[in-house]
Amino acid sequence: MQFEPGIDRHEWESEWQALEEELADAPADALPEAADLVERMLVESGYDVADPVAREGEEREVVAEYLAAREIANRVEAGDAVGPGDVAAAVRGLTALRDHIIEGDTA
């Protein structure tokens, strides 16, 4: 898929807006979907979330933030006990990544 900054950004913003109310009201329930969206945003922006060897510099920090939030989201999906502080940290991390991608437009 070709990265189309304006089109992708509008689609991503729309999807995020649809999640915002649920993230505020039931963050643990919305976390996996938010993590999926941010993963798609990262991949479509050129970040490699699967290859640890390829991660360098800023990309390493961005991917590490995503992976930390993804781990919490996976634990929530698996039904593991996850504290509200961990969920809140994951939501904050995903929100920061979303902002970084939307504002930066490229990796």
Chimera marker file (.cmm) of the C-alpha trace (Angstrom):
<marker_set name="trace">
<marker id="1" x="0.000" y="0.000" z="0.000" r="1" g="1" b="0" radius="0.5"/>
<marker id="2" x="1.312" y="3.429" z="-0.942" r="1" g="1" b="0" radius="0.5"/>
<marker id="3" x="1.450" y="6.007" z="1.841" r="1" g="1" b="0" radius="0.5"/>
<marker id="4" x="-0.881" y="8.901" z="1.005" r="1" g="1" b="0" radius="0.5"/>
<marker id="5" x="-0.352" y="11.399" z="3.859" r="1" g="1" b="0" radius="0.5"/>
<marker id="6" x="-3.541" y="13.438" z="3.446" r="1" g="1" b="0" radius="0.5"/>
<marker id="7" x="-5.865" y="10.516" z="2.774" r="1" g="1" b="0" radius="0.5"/>
<marker id="8" x="-4.331" y="8.241" z="5.407" r="1" g="1" b="0" radius="0.5"/>
<marker id="9" x="-4.182" y="11.005" z="7.993" r="1" g="1" b="0" radius="0.5"/>
<marker id="10" x="-7.877" y="11.834" z="7.526" r="1" g="1" b="0" radius="0.5"/>
<marker id="11" x="-8.838" y="8.149" z="7.785" r="1" g="1" b="0" radius="0.5"/>
<marker id="12" x="-6.685" y="7.646" z="10.872" r="1" g="1" b="0" radius="0.5"/>
<marker id="13" x="-8.076" y="10.765" z="12.559" r="1" g="1" b="0" radius="0.5"/>
<marker id="14" x="-11.625" y="9.585" z="11.872" r="1" g="1" b="0" radius="0.5"/>
<marker id="15" x="-10.918" y="6.139" z="13.293" r="1" g="1" b="0" radius="0.5"/>
<marker id="16" x="-9.209" y="7.620" z="16.371" r="1" g="1" b="0" radius="0.5"/>
<marker id="17" x="-12.115" y="10.006" z="16.979" r="1" g="1" b="0" radius="0.5"/>
<marker id="18" x="-14.476" y="7.034" z="16.914" r="1" g="1" b="0" radius="0.5"/>
<marker id="19" x="-12.353" y="5.409" z="19.652" r="1" g="1" b="0" radius="0.5"/>
<marker id="20" x="-11.858" y="8.469" z="21.860" r="1" g="1" b="0" radius="0.5"/>
<marker id="21" x="-15.119" y="8.226" z="23.797" r="1" g="1" b="0" radius="0.5"/>
<marker id="22" x="-14.581" y="4.535" z="24.522" r="1" g="1" b="0" radius="0.5"/>
<marker id="23" x="-10.955" y="5.194" z="25.500" r="1" g="1" b="0" radius="0.5"/>
<marker id="24" x="-12.236" y="7.736" z="28.017" r="1" g="1" b="0" radius="0.5"/>
<marker id="25" x="-15.161" y="5.628" z="29.317" r="1" g="1" b="0" radius="0.5"/>
<marker id="26" x="-13.747" y="2.084" z="29.126" r="1" g="1" b="0" radius="0.5"/>
<marker id="27" x="-10.030" y="2.336" z="28.318" r="1" g="1" b="0" radius="0.5"/>
<marker id="28" x="-9.250" y="-1.347" z="28.832" r="1" g="1" b="0" radius="0.5"/>
<marker id="29" x="-12.014" y="-2.363" z="26.412" r="1" g="1" b="0" radius="0.5"/>
<marker id="30" x="-10.842" y="0.086" z="23.727" r="1" g="1" b="0" radius="0.5"/>
<marker id="31" x="-7.110" y="-0.475" z="24.201" r="1" g="1" b="0" radius="0.5"/>
<marker id="32" x="-6.682" y="-3.450" z="21.822" r="1" g="1" b="0" radius="0.5"/>
<marker id="33" x="-8.485" y="-1.619" z="19.012" r="1" g="1" b="0" radius="0.5"/>
<marker id="34" x="-6.425" y="1.528" z="19.625" r="1" g="1" b="0" radius="0.5"/>
<marker id="35" x="-3.228" y="-0.548" z="19.533" r="1" g="1" b="0" radius="0.5"/>
<marker id="36" x="-4.342" y="-2.108" z="16.240" r="1" g="1" b="0" radius="0.5"/>
<marker id="37" x="-4.959" y="1.326" z="14.733" r="1" g="1" b="0" radius="0.5"/>
<marker id="38" x="-1.606" y="2.714" z="15.875" r="1" g="1" b="0" radius="0.5"/>
<marker id="39" x="0.157" y="-0.392" z="14.551" r="1" g="1" b="0" radius="0.5"/>
<marker id="40" x="-1.463" y="0.126" z="11.156" r="1" g="1" b="0" radius="0.5"/>
<marker id="41" x="-0.494" y="3.806" z="11.247" r="1" g="1" b="0" radius="0.5"/>
<marker id="42" x="3.114" y="2.937" z="12.063" r="1" g="1" b="0" radius="0.5"/>
<marker id="43" x="3.401" y="0.277" z="9.373" r="1" g="1" b="0" radius="0.5"/>
<marker id="44" x="1.748" y="2.469" z="6.731" r="1" g="1" b="0" radius="0.5"/>
<marker id="45" x="4.097" y="5.318" z="7.706" r="1" g="1" b="0" radius="0.5"/>
<marker id="46" x="7.141" y="3.127" z="7.120" r="1" g="1" b="0" radius="0.5"/>
<marker id="47" x="7.986" y="1.934" z="10.635" r="1" g="1" b="0" radius="0.5"/>
<marker id="48" x="9.083" y="-1.674" z="10.961" r="1" g="1" b="0" radius="0.5"/>
<marker id="49" x="7.379" y="-3.000" z="14.085" r="1" g="1" b="0" radius="0.5"/>
<marker id="50" x="8.444" y="-6.600" z="13.426" r="1" g="1" b="0" radius="0.5"/>
<marker id="51" x="12.210" y="-6.431" z="12.799" r="1" g="1" b="0" radius="0.5"/>
<marker id="52" x="14.159" y="-5.506" z="15.955" r="1" g="1" b="0" radius="0.5"/>
<marker id="53" x="17.431" y="-5.326" z="14.030" r="1" g="1" b="0" radius="0.5"/>
<marker id="54" x="16.125" y="-2.581" z="11.743" r="1" g="1" b="0" radius="0.5"/>
<marker id="55" x="15.190" y="-0.259" z="14.608" r="1" g="1" b="0" radius="0.5"/>
<marker id="56" x="17.563" y="2.635" z="15.115" r="1" g="1" b="0" radius="0.5"/>
<marker id="57" x="17.411" y="6.131" z="16.586" r="1" g="1" b="0" radius="0.5"/>
<marker id="58" x="13.984" y="7.707" z="16.807" r="1" g="1" b="0" radius="0.5"/>
<marker id="59" x="12.391" y="4.673" z="15.175" r="1" g="1" b="0" radius="0.5"/>
<marker id="60" x="13.638" y="2.497" z="18.046" r="1" g="1" b="0" radius="0.5"/>
<marker id="61" x="11.950" y="4.791" z="20.592" r="1" g="1" b="0" radius="0.5"/>
<marker id="62" x="8.705" y="4.949" z="18.614" r="1" g="1" b="0" radius="0.5"/>
<marker id="63" x="8.570" y="1.190" z="18.128" r="1" g="1" b="0" radius="0.5"/>
<marker id="64" x="9.506" y="0.527" z="21.778" r="1" g="1" b="0" radius="0.5"/>
<marker id="65" x="6.631" y="2.766" z="22.923" r="1" g="1" b="0" radius="0.5"/>
<marker id="66" x="4.256" y="0.922" z="20.610" r="1" g="1" b="0" radius="0.5"/>
<marker id="67" x="5.454" y="-2.520" z="21.737" r="1" g="1" b="0" radius="0.5"/>
<marker id="68" x="5.011" y="-1.592" z="25.413" r="1" g="1" b="0" radius="0.5"/>
<marker id="69" x="1.410" y="-0.524" z="24.746" r="1" g="1" b="0" radius="0.5"/>
<marker id="70" x="0.804" y="-3.590" z="22.541" r="1" g="1" b="0" radius="0.5"/>
<marker id="71" x="1.976" y="-5.864" z="25.366" r="1" g="1" b="0" radius="0.5"/>
<marker id="72" x="-0.599" y="-4.327" z="27.739" r="1" g="1" b="0" radius="0.5"/>
<marker id="73" x="-3.311" y="-4.568" z="25.046" r="1" g="1" b="0" radius="0.5"/>
<marker id="74" x="-2.468" y="-8.239" z="24.475" r="1" g="1" b="0" radius="0.5"/>
<marker id="75" x="-2.703" y="-8.918" z="28.219" r="1" g="1" b="0" radius="0.5"/>
<marker id="76" x="-6.119" y="-7.205" z="28.317" r="1" g="1" b="0" radius="0.5"/>
<marker id="77" x="-7.311" y="-9.287" z="25.346" r="1" g="1" b="0" radius="0.5"/>
<marker id="78" x="-6.066" y="-12.470" z="27.025" r="1" g="1" b="0" radius="0.5"/>
<marker id="79" x="-8.115" y="-11.669" z="30.117" r="1" g="1" b="0" radius="0.5"/>
<marker id="80" x="-5.075" y="-11.168" z="32.348" r="1" g="1" b="0" radius="0.5"/>
<marker id="81" x="-5.380" y="-8.847" z="35.325" r="1" g="1" b="0" radius="0.5"/>
<marker id="82" x="-4.045" y="-5.478" z="34.219" r="1" g="1" b="0" radius="0.5"/>
<marker id="83" x="-4.022" y="-2.532" z="36.577" r="1" g="1" b="0" radius="0.5"/>
<marker id="84" x="-5.662" y="0.737" z="35.620" r="1" g="1" b="0" radius="0.5"/>
<marker id="85" x="-2.289" y="2.489" z="35.795" r="1" g="1" b="0" radius="0.5"/>
<marker id="86" x="-0.862" y="0.139" z="33.156" r="1" g="1" b="0" radius="0.5"/>
<marker id="87" x="-3.903" y="0.652" z="30.927" r="1" g="1" b="0" radius="0.5"/>
<marker id="88" x="-3.658" y="4.428" z="31.348" r="1" g="1" b="0" radius="0.5"/>
<marker id="89" x="0.068" y="4.362" z="30.491" r="1" g="1" b="0" radius="0.5"/>
<marker id="90" x="-0.648" y="2.318" z="27.361" r="1" g="1" b="0" radius="0.5"/>
<marker id="91" x="-3.419" y="4.697" z="26.285" r="1" g="1" b="0" radius="0.5"/>
<marker id="92" x="-1.117" y="7.703" z="26.859" r="1" g="1" b="0" radius="0.5"/>
<marker id="93" x="1.639" y="6.012" z="24.854" r="1" g="1" b="0" radius="0.5"/>
<marker id="94" x="-0.659" y="5.200" z="21.958" r="1" g="1" b="0" radius="0.5"/>
<marker id="95" x="-2.079" y="8.724" z="22.003" r="1" g="1" b="0" radius="0.5"/>
<marker id="96" x="1.439" y="10.184" z="21.859" r="1" g="1" b="0" radius="0.5"/>
<marker id="97" x="2.331" y="7.887" z="18.961" r="1" g="1" b="0" radius="0.5"/>
<marker id="98" x="-0.862" y="8.817" z="17.134" r="1" g="1" b="0" radius="0.5"/>
<marker id="99" x="-0.006" y="12.503" z="17.572" r="1" g="1" b="0" radius="0.5"/>
<marker id="100" x="3.576" y="11.909" z="16.421" r="1" g="1" b="0" radius="0.5"/>
<marker id="101" x="2.441" y="10.120" z="13.269" r="1" g="1" b="0" radius="0.5"/>
<marker id="102" x="-0.355" y="12.562" z="12.411" r="1" g="1" b="0" radius="0.5"/>
<marker id="103" x="1.843" y="15.608" z="12.974" r="1" g="1" b="0" radius="0.5"/>
<marker id="104" x="4.916" y="14.088" z="11.343" r="1" g="1" b="0" radius="0.5"/>
<marker id="105" x="3.188" y="12.447" z="8.368" r="1" g="1" b="0" radius="0.5"/>
<marker id="106" x="6.256" y="10.278" z="7.684" r="1" g="1" b="0" radius="0.5"/>
<marker id="107" x="8.702" y="8.042" z="9.492" r="1" g="1" b="0" radius="0.5"/>
<link id1="1" id2="2" r="1" g="1" b="0" radius="0.2"/>
<link id1="2" id2="3" r="1" g="1" b="0" radius="0.2"/>
<link id1="3" id2="4" r="1" g="1" b="0" radius="0.2"/>
<link id1="4" id2="5" r="1" g="1" b="0" radius="0.2"/>
<link id1="5" id2="6" r="1" g="1" b="0" radius="0.2"/>
<link id1="6" id2="7" r="1" g="1" b="0" radius="0.2"/>
<link id1="7" id2="8" r="1" g="1" b="0" radius="0.2"/>
<link id1="8" id2="9" r="1" g="1" b="0" radius="0.2"/>
<link id1="9" id2="10" r="1" g="1" b="0" radius="0.2"/>
<link id1="10" id2="11" r="1" g="1" b="0" radius="0.2"/>
<link id1="11" id2="12" r="1" g="1" b="0" radius="0.2"/>
<link id1="12" id2="13" r="1" g="1" b="0" radius="0.2"/>
<link id1="13" id2="14" r="1" g="1" b="0" radius="0.2"/>
<link id1="14" id2="15" r="1" g="1" b="0" radius="0.2"/>
<link id1="15" id2="16" r="1" g="1" b="0" radius="0.2"/>
<link id1="16" id2="17" r="1" g="1" b="0" radius="0.2"/>
<link id1="17" id2="18" r="1" g="1" b="0" radius="0.2"/>
<link id1="18" id2="19" r="1" g="1" b="0" radius="0.2"/>
<link id1="19" id2="20" r="1" g="1" b="0" radius="0.2"/>
<link id1="20" id2="21" r="1" g="1" b="0" radius="0.2"/>
<link id1="21" id2="22" r="1" g="1" b="0" radius="0.2"/>
<link id1="22" id2="23" r="1" g="1" b="0" radius="0.2"/>
<link id1="23" id2="24" r="1" g="1" b="0" radius="0.2"/>
<link id1="24" id2="25" r="1" g="1" b="0" radius="0.2"/>
<link id1="25" id2="26" r="1" g="1" b="0" radius="0.2"/>
<link id1="26" id2="27" r="1" g="1" b="0" radius="0.2"/>
<link id1="27" id2="28" r="1" g="1" b="0" radius="0.2"/>
<link id1="28" id2="29" r="1" g="1" b="0" radius="0.2"/>
<link id1="29" id2="30" r="1" g="1" b="0" radius="0.2"/>
<link id1="30" id2="31" r="1" g="1" b="0" radius="0.2"/>
<link id1="31" id2="32" r="1" g="1" b="0" radius="0.2"/>
<link id1="32" id2="33" r="1" g="1" b="0" radius="0.2"/>
<link id1="33" id2="34" r="1" g="1" b="0" radius="0.2"/>
<link id1="34" id2="35" r="1" g="1" b="0" radius="0.2"/>
<link id1="35" id2="36" r="1" g="1" b="0" radius="0.2"/>
<link id1="36" id2="37" r="1" g="1" b="0" radius="0.2"/>
<link id1="37" id2="38" r="1" g="1" b="0" radius="0.2"/>
<link id1="38" id2="39" r="1" g="1" b="0" radius="0.2"/>
<link id1="39" id2="40" r="1" g="1" b="0" radius="0.2"/>
<link id1="40" id2="41" r="1" g="1" b="0" radius="0.2"/>
<link id1="41" id2="42" r="1" g="1" b="0" radius="0.2"/>
<link id1="42" id2="43" r="1" g="1" b="0" radius="0.2"/>
<link id1="43" id2="44" r="1" g="1" b="0" radius="0.2"/>
<link id1="44" id2="45" r="1" g="1" b="0" radius="0.2"/>
<link id1="45" id2="46" r="1" g="1" b="0" radius="0.2"/>
<link id1="46" id2="47" r="1" g="1" b="0" radius="0.2"/>
<link id1="47" id2="48" r="1" g="1" b="0" radius="0.2"/>
<link id1="48" id2="49" r="1" g="1" b="0" radius="0.2"/>
<link id1="49" id2="50" r="1" g="1" b="0" radius="0.2"/>
<link id1="50" id2="51" r="1" g="1" b="0" radius="0.2"/>
<link id1="51" id2="52" r="1" g="1" b="0" radius="0.2"/>
<link id1="52" id2="53" r="1" g="1" b="0" radius="0.2"/>
<link id1="53" id2="54" r="1" g="1" b="0" radius="0.2"/>
<link id1="54" id2="55" r="1" g="1" b="0" radius="0.2"/>
<link id1="55" id2="56" r="1" g="1" b="0" radius="0.2"/>
<link id1="56" id2="57" r="1" g="1" b="0" radius="0.2"/>
<link id1="57" id2="58" r="1" g="1" b="0" radius="0.2"/>
<link id1="58" id2="59" r="1" g="1" b="0" radius="0.2"/>
<link id1="59" id2="60" r="1" g="1" b="0" radius="0.2"/>
<link id1="60" id2="61" r="1" g="1" b="0" radius="0.2"/>
<link id1="61" id2="62" r="1" g="1" b="0" radius="0.2"/>
<link id1="62" id2="63" r="1" g="1" b="0" radius="0.2"/>
<link id1="63" id2="64" r="1" g="1" b="0" radius="0.2"/>
<link id1="64" id2="65" r="1" g="1" b="0" radius="0.2"/>
<link id1="65" id2="66" r="1" g="1" b="0" radius="0.2"/>
<link id1="66" id2="67" r="1" g="1" b="0" radius="0.2"/>
<link id1="67" id2="68" r="1" g="1" b="0" radius="0.2"/>
<link id1="68" id2="69" r="1" g="1" b="0" radius="0.2"/>
<link id1="69" id2="70" r="1" g="1" b="0" radius="0.2"/>
<link id1="70" id2="71" r="1" g="1" b="0" radius="0.2"/>
<link id1="71" id2="72" r="1" g="1" b="0" radius="0.2"/>
<link id1="72" id2="73" r="1" g="1" b="0" radius="0.2"/>
<link id1="73" id2="74" r="1" g="1" b="0" radius="0.2"/>
<link id1="74" id2="75" r="1" g="1" b="0" radius="0.2"/>
<link id1="75" id2="76" r="1" g="1" b="0" radius="0.2"/>
<link id1="76" id2="77" r="1" g="1" b="0" radius="0.2"/>
<link id1="77" id2="78" r="1" g="1" b="0" radius="0.2"/>
<link id1="78" id2="79" r="1" g="1" b="0" radius="0.2"/>
<link id1="79" id2="80" r="1" g="1" b="0" radius="0.2"/>
<link id1="80" id2="81" r="1" g="1" b="0" radius="0.2"/>
<link id1="81" id2="82" r="1" g="1" b="0" radius="0.2"/>
<link id1="82" id2="83" r="1" g="1" b="0" radius="0.2"/>
<link id1="83" id2="84" r="1" g="1" b="0" radius="0.2"/>
<link id1="84" id2="85" r="1" g="1" b="0" radius="0.2"/>
<link id1="85" id2="86" r="1" g="1" b="0" radius="0.2"/>
<link id1="86" id2="87" r="1" g="1" b="0" radius="0.2"/>
<link id1="87" id2="88" r="1" g="1" b="0" radius="0.2"/>
<link id1="88" id2="89" r="1" g="1" b="0" radius="0.2"/>
<link id1="89" id2="90" r="1" g="1" b="0" radius="0.2"/>
<link id1="90" id2="91" r="1" g="1" b="0" radius="0.2"/>
<link id1="91" id2="92" r="1" g="1" b="0" radius="0.2"/>
<link id1="92" id2="93" r="1" g="1" b="0" radius="0.2"/>
<link id1="93" id2="94" r="1" g="1" b="0" radius="0.2"/>
<link id1="94" id2="95" r="1" g="1" b="0" radius="0.2"/>
<link id1="95" id2="96" r="1" g="1" b="0" radius="0.2"/>
<link id1="96" id2="97" r="1" g="1" b="0" radius="0.2"/>
<link id1="97" id2="98" r="1" g="1" b="0" radius="0.2"/>
<link id1="98" id2="99" r="1" g="1" b="0" radius="0.2"/>
<link id1="99" id2="100" r="1" g="1" b="0" radius="0.2"/>
<link id1="100" id2="101" r="1" g="1" b="0" radius="0.2"/>
<link id1="101" id2="102" r="1" g="1" b="0" radius="0.2"/>
<link id1="102" id2="103" r="1" g="1" b="0" radius="0.2"/>
<link id1="103" id2="104" r="1" g="1" b="0" radius="0.2"/>
<link id1="104" id2="105" r="1" g="1" b="0" radius="0.2"/>
<link id1="105" id2="106" r="1" g="1" b="0" radius="0.2"/>
<link id1="106" id2="107" r="1" g="1" b="0" radius="0.2"/>
</marker_set>
